[in-house]
Amino acid sequence: MRPYLGGAMQDAFAWARGTHVLMMASDLETDPSAVKDLAREGAEGYDVVTATRWAGKGRFHGYAPLKYV
């Protein structure tokens, strides 16, 4: 097993089986209820599907102002 987050991700991709891989931050940055929509988009043939809280009506409360910089 490789160290740190990057190593963990490399190991996870190497061990993954199936047609899709879902990456989610442990702080629930992506709403778990969006998983079914992400999977549906992937099943439609897209190579990469992503979610963002910064587009449309997405909001994030309590974001440290320094992180905006």
C-alpha positions in Angstrom: 0.0 0.0 0.0 1.2 3.4 -0.9 1.3 6.3 1.5 -0.8 9.5 1.7 -4.0 10.3 -0.2 -2.4 10.1 -3.7 -1.0 6.6 -2.9 -4.4 5.5 -1.5 -6.1 6.7 -4.7 -3.6 4.8 -6.9 -4.1 1.7 -4.9 -7.9 2.0 -5.0 -7.9 2.5 -8.8 -5.6 -0.6 -9.2 -8.0 -2.7 -7.0 -11.3 -1.4 -8.5 -13.4 -3.8 -10.5 -16.4 -3.0 -12.7 -17.2 -0.3 -15.2 -17.2 2.8 -13.1 -15.2 4.3 -10.2 -16.9 6.9 -7.9 -14.6 9.2 -5.9 -16.1 11.1 -3.0 -14.4 13.2 -0.3 -15.0 11.9 3.2 -16.3 15.3 4.3 -19.3 14.8 2.1 -18.3 17.6 -0.3 -20.6 15.9 -2.8 -24.1 15.2 -1.6 -24.6 11.4 -1.5 -28.0 11.8 -3.0 -26.3 12.9 -6.3 -24.7 9.4 -6.7 -27.6 8.0 -8.6 -27.5 10.9 -11.0 -23.7 10.6 -11.5 -24.1 6.9 -12.2 -26.9 7.5 -14.7 -24.7 9.9 -16.6 -21.8 7.5 -16.6 -24.1 4.7 -17.9 -25.0 7.0 -20.8 -21.5 6.7 -22.1 -19.6 9.6 -20.6 -15.9 8.9 -19.7 -15.9 11.4 -16.9 -18.8 12.7 -14.8 -18.3 15.4 -12.1 -20.3 17.3 -9.6 -19.7 20.8 -8.4 -21.3 22.9 -5.6 -20.2 26.1 -7.4 -22.5 26.0 -10.4 -26.1 26.8 -10.7 -28.0 26.8 -7.4 -25.2 25.0 -5.6 -24.1 26.6 -2.3 -21.6 26.0 0.4 -22.0 27.5 3.8 -19.1 28.2 6.2 -16.4 28.1 3.5 -13.3 29.8 4.9 -12.7 33.1 3.1 -9.0 32.4 2.6 -9.9 29.4 0.5 -11.6 31.6 -2.1 -8.2 33.2 -2.8 
